Amino acid sequence: MLERLFNIFKSKPAEPDTMKYLVAGLGNIGAEYEGTRHNIGFDVVDLLARELESGFKMDKLGDVAECKYKGRTLVLLKPTTYMNLSGKAVKYWMDKLKIQPENLIVIVDDIHLDLGKMRLRDRGSDGGHNGLKDIQDKLGHTHYYRLRLGIGNNFHAGQQSNYVLGKWKPAEEKAVNEMVTNAVIAVKNFVTIGFKPTVDALNK
């Protein structure tokens, strides 16, 4: 009888870990993309890893770091699929780690917000962002958290690609550094106090 109960228990799928979060910072791999507006998601998870004394390791479809913060496990992901296929990496790691959508937060640049502004949303359209579009396609829904970081839209018609793939100007660096720092604080708040209190803190 005990052996039968053990086998039944062993055959049950593992329950999702509600204290484990996937934090995906979007960007493009390669030295030529470092310090570009499109890579600010990478910058945020890089700083988060440093603050939590962790480091990234190459793994399937992404560079991954695992951190502990106030009893939570944070798995930081920098997809190596390039921006337009970000969903492939996010979906793979969600499945592998059994992460539920409510424990996923994606950090992404947003040309519709002024430089330094941030918005945390729990659903919505991709806003024309190819990384978010692919995540939506791969997950089959838009019900996941996304932290949008404003990079401004100081470009002429037809120049969006050059703008987002361009390097930050020296005059922008102070605002960028402050925004990255505040984004790390927002992620820490999100995994501890939850979505609405984090939104309230950002709005203040």
C-alpha positions as CSV (number, residue, x, y, z in Angstrom):
1,M,0.0,0.0,0.0
2,L,2.7,2.5,1.0
3,E,4.6,1.7,-2.3
4,R,1.5,2.3,-4.3
5,L,0.8,5.7,-2.6
6,F,4.5,6.6,-3.2
7,N,4.2,5.8,-6.9
8,I,0.9,7.9,-7.1
9,F,2.6,10.8,-5.4
10,K,5.7,10.5,-7.6
11,S,3.6,10.5,-10.8
12,K,1.9,13.8,-9.9
13,P,3.3,16.8,-11.8
14,A,5.2,19.2,-9.7
15,E,3.3,22.2,-8.5
16,P,4.4,25.7,-9.7
17,D,6.6,27.5,-7.2
18,T,4.7,30.7,-6.3
19,M,7.8,32.2,-4.8
20,K,9.8,31.9,-8.0
21,Y,9.8,34.6,-10.6
22,L,11.1,34.9,-14.2
23,V,12.5,38.4,-14.8
24,A,13.2,38.8,-18.6
25,G,15.1,41.8,-19.7
26,L,14.8,42.2,-23.5
27,G,17.7,43.3,-25.8
28,N,20.0,42.1,-28.5
29,I,23.2,40.1,-27.9
30,G,26.6,41.3,-29.2
31,A,29.0,44.1,-28.4
32,E,27.6,46.3,-31.1
33,Y,24.3,46.5,-29.2
34,E,25.7,47.3,-25.8
35,G,24.7,50.8,-24.6
36,T,21.9,51.1,-27.1
37,R,18.3,52.2,-26.3
38,H,16.9,48.9,-27.3
39,N,19.0,47.1,-24.7
40,I,17.8,48.8,-21.6
41,G,16.1,45.6,-20.5
42,F,19.5,43.9,-20.4
43,D,20.9,46.8,-18.4
44,V,18.2,46.4,-15.7
45,V,18.7,42.7,-15.2
46,D,22.5,43.2,-15.2
47,L,22.2,45.7,-12.4
48,L,19.8,43.5,-10.5
49,A,22.2,40.6,-10.7
50,R,25.1,42.7,-9.4
51,E,23.0,44.0,-6.5
52,L,21.9,40.5,-5.6
53,E,25.5,39.2,-6.0
54,S,24.7,36.8,-8.8
55,G,26.2,36.3,-12.3
56,F,24.9,35.2,-15.7
57,K,25.7,31.9,-17.3
58,M,25.1,30.9,-20.9
59,D,22.2,28.5,-21.2
60,K,19.6,27.4,-23.7
61,L,18.2,30.4,-25.6
62,G,19.5,32.9,-23.0
63,D,22.0,34.1,-20.4
64,V,20.5,33.2,-17.0
65,A,21.2,34.2,-13.4
66,E,19.4,32.9,-10.3
67,C,19.1,35.2,-7.3
68,K,17.5,35.2,-3.9
69,Y,15.7,38.2,-2.5
70,K,13.6,38.3,0.6
71,G,12.6,34.6,0.4
72,R,11.9,34.8,-3.4
73,T,13.8,33.2,-6.1
74,L,14.4,35.4,-9.1
75,V,15.5,33.8,-12.4
76,L,16.9,36.6,-14.6
77,L,16.9,36.0,-18.3
78,K,18.6,37.8,-21.2
79,P,17.3,36.1,-24.3
80,T,20.0,35.3,-26.9
81,T,17.4,34.9,-29.6
82,Y,17.7,38.6,-30.5
83,M,14.8,40.9,-29.8
84,N,12.3,39.8,-32.5
85,L,12.3,36.2,-31.2
86,S,12.3,37.0,-27.5
87,G,9.1,35.0,-27.0
88,K,10.9,31.8,-27.9
89,A,13.3,32.1,-24.9
90,V,10.6,33.4,-22.5
91,K,8.3,30.5,-23.3
92,Y,11.0,28.0,-23.0
93,W,12.1,29.2,-19.5
94,M,8.5,29.6,-18.3
95,D,7.9,25.9,-19.2
96,K,11.2,24.7,-17.9
97,L,10.8,26.4,-14.5
98,K,7.0,26.0,-14.3
99,I,6.5,29.8,-14.0
100,Q,2.9,31.0,-14.1
101,P,2.1,34.2,-16.1
102,E,1.5,36.1,-12.8
103,N,5.2,35.4,-11.9
104,L,6.6,36.7,-15.2
105,I,7.8,40.3,-15.6
106,V,9.3,41.5,-18.9
107,I,11.4,44.7,-19.0
108,V,11.4,46.5,-22.2
109,D,12.1,49.9,-23.9
110,D,9.2,52.1,-25.0
111,I,9.4,54.9,-27.5
112,H,5.9,56.0,-26.4
113,L,7.2,57.2,-23.1
114,D,9.5,60.1,-22.4
115,L,13.0,59.4,-21.3
116,G,13.0,58.4,-17.6
117,K,9.3,57.6,-17.4
118,M,8.2,54.1,-16.4
119,R,4.9,52.1,-16.6
120,L,4.1,48.8,-15.1
121,R,1.2,47.0,-16.8
122,D,-0.5,43.6,-16.3
123,R,-1.8,43.2,-19.8
124,G,-2.2,45.1,-23.0
125,S,-1.1,45.3,-26.6
126,D,2.5,45.0,-27.8
127,G,2.5,48.7,-28.7
128,G,4.4,48.0,-31.9
129,H,7.3,46.4,-30.0
130,N,8.6,43.3,-31.8
131,G,9.9,41.7,-28.6
132,L,6.5,41.9,-26.9
133,K,4.8,40.9,-30.1
134,D,6.7,37.6,-30.2
135,I,6.1,37.0,-26.5
136,Q,2.4,37.4,-27.1
137,D,2.5,35.1,-30.1
138,K,4.4,32.4,-28.2
139,L,2.4,32.6,-25.0
140,G,-0.9,32.9,-26.8
141,H,-2.1,35.8,-24.6
142,T,-1.2,39.2,-23.2
143,H,-1.8,38.5,-19.5
144,Y,1.7,39.0,-18.2
145,Y,3.4,41.9,-16.5
146,R,5.6,44.2,-18.5
147,L,7.7,47.1,-17.1
148,R,8.0,49.7,-19.9
149,L,11.0,52.1,-19.7
150,G,10.7,55.3,-21.7
151,I,13.4,56.0,-24.2
152,G,11.7,58.9,-25.9
153,N,11.0,59.3,-29.6
154,N,13.3,62.0,-30.8
155,F,13.6,60.7,-34.4
156,H,12.3,61.6,-37.8
157,A,9.8,59.4,-39.8
158,G,11.4,56.2,-41.0
159,Q,14.3,56.5,-38.5
160,Q,12.8,54.4,-35.7
161,S,15.1,51.5,-36.2
162,N,18.3,53.6,-36.2
163,Y,17.0,55.4,-33.1
164,V,16.3,52.4,-30.9
165,L,19.5,50.7,-32.0
166,G,21.5,53.9,-31.4
167,K,23.7,54.6,-28.4
168,W,22.7,56.9,-25.6
169,K,23.9,60.4,-25.9
170,P,26.1,61.8,-23.1
171,A,23.4,64.2,-22.1
172,E,21.0,61.3,-21.6
173,E,23.2,59.1,-19.4
174,K,22.2,60.6,-16.0
175,A,18.5,60.1,-16.7
176,V,19.1,56.6,-18.1
177,N,21.1,55.5,-15.0
178,E,18.4,56.8,-12.7
179,M,15.7,55.0,-14.7
180,V,17.7,51.7,-14.6
181,T,18.1,52.1,-10.8
182,N,14.5,52.8,-10.3
183,A,13.5,49.9,-12.5
184,V,15.5,47.5,-10.2
185,I,13.6,48.9,-7.3
186,A,10.3,48.4,-9.1
187,V,11.2,44.7,-9.8
188,K,12.1,44.2,-6.1
189,N,8.8,45.7,-5.1
190,F,6.9,43.7,-7.6
191,V,8.1,40.4,-6.3
192,T,7.6,41.3,-2.6
193,I,4.6,43.7,-2.3
194,G,2.8,42.9,-5.5
195,F,1.6,44.7,-8.6
196,K,-0.8,47.4,-7.4
197,P,1.5,48.8,-4.6
198,T,4.3,48.8,-7.1
199,V,2.2,50.8,-9.6
200,D,1.2,53.2,-6.9
201,A,4.9,53.7,-5.9
202,L,5.8,54.3,-9.6
203,N,3.0,56.9,-10.0
204,K,4.3,58.8,-7.0
